Amino acid sequence: MQTQEPSVIERGIALACRGVLWLSFTVIFLIPVANTILRYATGASLQWASEVPELLFPWLVMAGVVLGALQGAHITTTFLMDAIPANARRVVGTVSWMLVAGLYATLSVATGRMLEVVRDEKSPILQLPGSITYACVMGGMVLLAIVACLSAWRTWRHAATDSAASEAPVGAVHW
């Protein structure tokens, strides 16, 4: 859980993710509603009505995951961190956050390498490339790596700037 004011970067990430979240949720909701009304009114339906929500759902999920990471809302286990002194917590917390950032960056690179392969896969009706959803996952992993780096910086600075560093709380690392 963050106790400090979010940085400009974090606010920008949150704003972008909220926009993606609201847009994708709204479209995912409105398409079946419109399709149902059309089906009852005319007996016809939109052929692509099931395809668009399938393409938007990963965007909805990744935006929510990144927002959860920004707010520290993911499940954490803190019993080990609570058992060590504050100075050690600072080092372990920072190293852990950097490890998490490195893993997210590695996943981003791996997903980026797959984009060319999945670009050839097309959705059945709209013929959109499969790389759209992979790009969403890659973008989410990049944002999670950035959030983890910011958390590492905040964890390192928090104890260093606090005069009572021996008892200062250090941000929990989500594994």
N, C-alpha and C positions, 0 to 999 in steps of 0.2 A: 504494500500500500504506500502510495507516495504521500509525503507530508509537505513537500515543497510545491511552489507554484510551477505549473508546467512551462517548459521552454517554448520558444516560438516554433521550433521544429515540431515538438510534440503537439502543439495546438494546430499546426498546419496538417499534420498527419491525421489528427482526430477529425478535423473539419472535412478532409477528403474522404475519410472512411465513413463518416456520418452521411455525407452526400451519396456515396456509393450504396450504403446500406438502405437509405430511404428510397432512392431511385429504384434499386433492384427489387426491394420489397413491394413498392407500389406497382411496378410493372408485373411482377409475379402474381400479385393479387388481382389486378385489373384484367389481365388477359383471360383467365378462366371465367371471371364474371361476364365480360363481354361475349365470350364464346357461348356461355350458357344462355344469355339473353338472345343472342343470334340464333341459337339452336331452337329455342322455344318459339321465337317470333317467325322464323323463316324455314325451319327444318334443316338448314345448312349449318356448317360450322367452319371455323378457321382451321385450315389444315396444319398450319404452323403453330397453333395454340399450345401444343405440348412441348414443342422444341425450344421456344424462347425461355420459358421458366427453367428448363434444364440447363441452358447456357448461362442464365443469370444466377442460379443458385450458388455456384462456387464463389462468385463475386460477393454475394450476401454473406456467406460463411467467412471468407477471408477478411472482409471488413469488420465483422464481429470479433474475430480472433485478435486482430490488431488492436481494436478498441479495448478488448479485455486485457491485453498485455499493457496497454497504456495506463489503464486504471488499476493495474495490479489485481485484477479480479479472477485470475486463474488459481487453481489449487496450488498451495504451497505446503512444504513440510519444513518446519523451522526448528524442530527439536534439536538437531545437531548444531545449528547456528546459535541457539540459545545456550548451549552447553559450553561454548568457548568464549574467551575474553573478547571485549569489544574491538581491540586492535587486530586480533586474529580474524574476527568477523569481517572487518573492513577488507582485509587482504583476501580472505576466502570468498567473500561476496563479490568483490571486483573481479577476481580470477574466474569465478563461476559465471558471472555475466558475460565476460569476454569469451569464455568457452561456448556459451549459448549463442552469442553473436557469430562466432566462427562457424558453428554448426548451421545456423540459418543462412549464412553467406554461402556455405558449401552446398546446401540444398538449392539456393538460388542459382548458382552456377550450373549445377546438374540439371535443373529444370530448364535453364536457358539453352543448354546443349540439346535438349529434347525437342525444342520448339520447331526446328527444321524437320524433324521426323514426323511430328504430329500435324504439321501444317498441311500435309497431303490428305489427312483424314477430313472428310467433309460431312457436315450434318445432312441428314437425308433430304429434308425439304428445302431449307434455306441455303444449303451448300456453303455454310460458313466453316472456315478452317478450325480444326480441333485445337490449334495453337491459341485460340482465344481464351479457353479455360486454363490452359497451361500458363499463359502469360499472367493470368490473374493469380495463380498460385505463386509464380515467380515474384511478382510484385509484392504479394503479401509477405513472402519470406524476406525480401529486401527490407520492407518496412519493419518486420520483426527484428531483423539484425540491427537496424538503426535504433530501434527502441531499446534493445539489449545494450548497445554501446552507450546510449544516453543513461541507462540505469547503472552501468558500470561506472561511468563518470560521476554520477550523483552519489553512488555508494562510496567511492573513493574520496570525494570532496566532503561529504557529509561529516565523516568522523574527523577529517583534517581541520575543518573550520569550526568545529564545536569545541569549546573550552573544556567541557566535561566528557571528552571522548571515551573515557573508560566506561561510561554508562550510557552512551548515546545509542539510540536504536538505529540499526542498519537495515535498509530495505531488503525484504526477502527475495530470494531468487526463485523464479518458477522453473521447475525442471520439466 
